[in-house]
Structures are given as structure tokens and as C-alpha cells.
């Protein structure tokens, strides 16, 4: 986006230095109008996009999903990397994610991680550290709570 | 005898210019040198993005040197040389200050040190370049230089430099994204409109000294679209680029990226507008 504009600017330099720069240097070359059109499209596009979200449904409550990505051995720990996804237009701050290793009804080990911010329609990643090997137990990961920013 | 005094005079000019450059680098970069996020970002920012930032720096500085037109340069080469002087000044300034703050110590991994310095060098060298030009006085500006300064690409480049100036001060902070989480879309739209109105008012309506002369009879719409709207689009591009560089857009929804771009776009817009008056 920025690159394109720079190209246009350079073009403007060549076009503008040609026939009719006025005494104060403010010449109206076609290149300037082309740049103006591009600028108008960018600004109108952004405003239109945000405006569209302003009138469409706004959710008050973030809808958070957690999925485990992979388990990696790191030093003395097993790290379960997870991904949290927000499917709503509300932001969750200080999102607490917990993971439990279960053997039947018994919770063998519990671990927590906190995600600073989970913005609308975004994803963030984190890791839960366990002493025991998660592969040997049933792993339950879930979001526990958040604060509103 | 005369040859020697001439040479020593030139040396003196260079040293004075160098001192100005250091002053400019410190003024420009100080808020960033003392911002916690700038130190953290130094080690988690993606190396390729950092590289791109530094690659873009030299053409930006060269452009500033060329268009600011305060110095009588004899060619593009001299402007490129000036750019690298500015980079060197910013690098030395950043090392000294960050070492004093104990933010950079010799036992840190090289990658962390380089990351921390690179961001500060970007900011500091813009300051160094502007100070060299700005504080040099403009009494002996020639007509040709003045015309160069008022050309359309020069105006856009000045706006970009101004946007970077104010934008860089706040871009790395968490407040940029936090504000966009707090604001609803209506407030963001209002902020975008306020940015556009401020840009136009700063430059064309408030009649600050230094505002560009407008040819009588130029239509409002002509100025508005060719300068303000294009300027704001440029501001948005820079705002987005800074957020991307600092990793604020990763894994983030488009709606959220749009809001953060508008929030950071506000200081960028004020900087861009002020640049046309100040620089």
C-alpha cells in the first residue's frame, strides 16, 4: 500500500516539474489528482469498513475457543502450546486459560496461563507447562475468565 | 595560509553540524529511549521487519535532505553521505544513552542489543537529519531550492516524516491497542474525522506562520483532496506500517487492525500537519 503511493509520488515529481508549476510551486498535475483519488479510496475504504462494523451487530461478550496445538518437551517440562480464538467483536483482557491432566476423575496436574489481550476476531498463542507427560493422561484445556478492557 | 584557514573553517562547519545532529537525535529519540516497550520490542520484533525498517531509513533520510533544501548540496551523493552521518550520530547517541540507563550491557546477546539499538537509530537519525537542516537557518535559500521544497512529493515526504515523528513516540506503547479495545466503532469514526479536520485546519485554516501560500482561487476541494485526503491516507499507511513492524497486527482481526490504525493515526495526523508548518 505504502509502496504504491511512493511510486505515485515519484511519478508526481516528474509530471509536476513539467509544464505549469505556479509561482508558489502548487501545481495541479494529473499525477496529483491520481494520487488524490488513491488517497480518497484508501480513506473512504477504511471509514466504510469501520462504519460497517459500527452498524452491524456488536457483541458484549467475547466468544473464546481454545485448542491445543502441540506438545513440546522443554527442559524438565512438557509444554502444551495452545491457541485461543475470539469469534466475536468483544475483547477479552487478562484471559485465564487452564489445563488439567486427568486420570479418570482424578486431576493429576493443573496449569494456568494468562493472555493479556484477545482482540475481536483474533487469535493468540500461549503455553501450559506440565511436569507429567500430557500424552499419558486426558488433557482438558478451557478458558476460565477474563476482564473487560 | 588562506587554504589552511579555509579548510579549518570547513572542519568547524562540519563539527557544528555534527553537534546539531546529536542535539536533534536526542530530542527526537528521548521519549523512545525512555519507553519500556521500545526495549522489549527490540528483542521480540521479527528480524526481517527490523531489517525492512532500516532499509527504508536511508531513502527517507536522503529524501529529507534533498527536499528540505536548507543546505546547498552539490548532488545526490552528498545527501546520501549526510544520511549515513545521521545514522552514525543516532547510533552513537543510542549506545551512550542506553548504556547509561543499563538497558544495554556488554553481556547481553548480540541480537537483543542490535534490536534495541536499531529502533532507536531509526528515530534518532530522523531527528539528526532534521536538526542538521532545520537549525542551519534558511536565509540563503535559493529560488530553486524553495521551489523544490514546495513541490508535491516534497510536501508528501514532509508529512510522512512528521507522521513518523509523533507516531513513533507512541506506536510501541500498549496504550495504542488498549485504546482501540476501549473505543467503539462510532468513536473510532469520530476520531478519524477529527484527524482529517485537524490536518486540514492546521495547514490551511488556522494561519500559523509557515503555512503554505495558497494561490488565490484554488478551490477548497482541490486542496482538501490533493493534500489533506492524500496526507491522511499516507498517515494511515504509516500507522499501519508501524503497528505491523511492532507486531501489533499478528493474528489480529481486520476490524481490530483498522481500529488500532485509526487510533495511532491521530498522533500521526497531527505530526504530519505540524510538519508542514515546522519543517
Interface residues (C-beta under 8 A of the other chain):
Chain A: X1 X2 X5 X9 X10 X12 X13 X16 X17 X21 X22 X23 X24 X25 X26 X27 X28 X29 X31 X32 X33 X35 X36 X38 X39 X40 X42 X43 X46 X47 X49 X50 X51 X53 X54 X58 X86 X89 X91 X93 X117 X119 X120 X121 X122 X123 X124 X125 X149
Chain B: X146 X147 X149 X150 X151 X152 X153 X156 X157 X177 X178 X180 X181 X182 X184 X185 X186 X188 X189 X192 X196 X212 X213 X214 X215 X218 X222 X225 X226 X229 X230 X231 X232 X233 X234 X236 X237 X238 X240 X241 X251 X252 X253 X254 X255 X256 X258 X259 X261 X262
